[in-house]
Amino acid sequence: MVTIIRELKVATENHMNNFVVDYSEKIESGIHDTFNRIGDRSNTAD
C-alpha cells in the first residue's frame, strides 16, 4: 500500500512539473507574440 502511494506521489509531482513547464512556455511565447505585435504596430505608424 505504501509503495502505491509513493508511486502516485512521484507520478503526480512529475505531472505537475510538466504542466508548470508547459504553462510557463505558453505564457512566454504569448508575451513574445504580444510584444512583436506591438512592435509591428509602432513600425507601421511611421
N, C-alpha and C positions, 0 to 999 in steps of 0.2 A: 504493500500500500504506500509506504513512504517513497519507494522508488518512482511510482507512478506520479505522485505529487511533485517530486523533484524534477522529473522529465517534463511535466506540464509547465512547471515554473520556468525552466530553461526555454521551452518552446515559446511560451508567452513573451519572455524577455526578448528573444530573437525577433519575434514578430513585431513587437513594439519598436525595437531598434530599426528594423527595416522600414516600418511605417514612418517613423520620425525622419529618417534619411530621405525617403521618397518625398515626404511633405515639404521638407526644407528645400529640396532641389526644385520642386514645383514653384515654391514661393520665390526662390532666387531667380529662376528663369522668367517668372512673371514680372518681377521687378525690372529685369533687364529689358524685357519687351516694352514695358511702360516707358522706361527712360528712352529707348530707341524711338518710340512713337513721339514722345515729347521733343526729342532732338530733331526728328524729321519735320515736325510742325514748325519749329522755330527756324529751321533752314529755309522752308518754303515761304515763310513770312517775309523774308528779304526779297 
